[in-house]
Amino acid sequence: MDGKRQRCEERSMQVEFLGGAGEIGRSAVLIDGSLLLDYGMASELPPQYPVDDVDPDAVVVSHGHLDHVGAVPALLSGTEQPTVHWTPPTRELALTLAEDTLKLHGGSPRCPFTENDVRRIGEVSATHGYREPFEAAGYEVTFYNAGHIPGSAHVLVSDGETRLLYTGDFHTDDQRLVPATSDRPDADAVICESTYSDVSHEDRGDVEASFVETLRTTVWQGGTVVVPAFAIGRTQEIMLVCAAHDIDCYVDGMGQRVTEQLRHHPAFLRDADAFRGAVSNARFVDGRDGQRRRIADQNAAVVTTSGCSETKIR
Ligand SMILES: [Zn+2]
């Protein structure tokens, strides 16, 4: 029995949480000291990064949100550079986030990576679609649609004996932007995102209906509606809602660039035609010639990246 148990321990995976456990942000999970799942940052001030120095053989990223991918370039400053595995949209979103972080914190000790590190992403990147198994640090890894944002994935890690499922962020209801998670791969152990685990969400249809009603009423009464929304995912979801209900909207902030990037990945959208329609329904704000001031005087909806809304509308 002892022999059997020892074998079992040898084969089991050792899981270390370097961030994102008991907190929101800076998700990072290290498997057997060699395979890193996500490497995020928390965008509070000062920004928070995963604990400990790590030197993984490979990195697998679940999706392109700051709290899951924001610190990845910091892994590329040494001589040993791990391969970074992700879906094509996640790669592009990660680059946008890294450039934004450099813009905000570049050159300061708060920024854990440099422009050079960000440039190296292209050299170490390996992209994979859903349900296409690949090898990373000696493990077989497979992505499955997580229904959260375009390119978001559940990550299944197998060492041939044990199968670990890292869910990443996921949605079980359809959004207009992406279809709900549908895959439930078999696993021996699951690391599950639980930010909203004890929260019952209102029916999505009801929420959308009341949101649209508020927009319409405010605009009809001569108001301007500012909709603060995360640049990645939420901005495009609101654009789709506006287009579906024939409401004019302006899009400001980083969400514009993200929208343009997602147009290149129609296979990761729920309805590429609807997305194209939402893009042509929206007007993009470049801020030239007092454009923002003029928009603020109009009766319209303005979707803007949350952090920018206060300063830009002035
Ligand atoms: Zn997320």
Residues whose N, C-alpha, C, O or C-beta is under 5 A from the ligand:
A	BS01	ZN	H65 D169
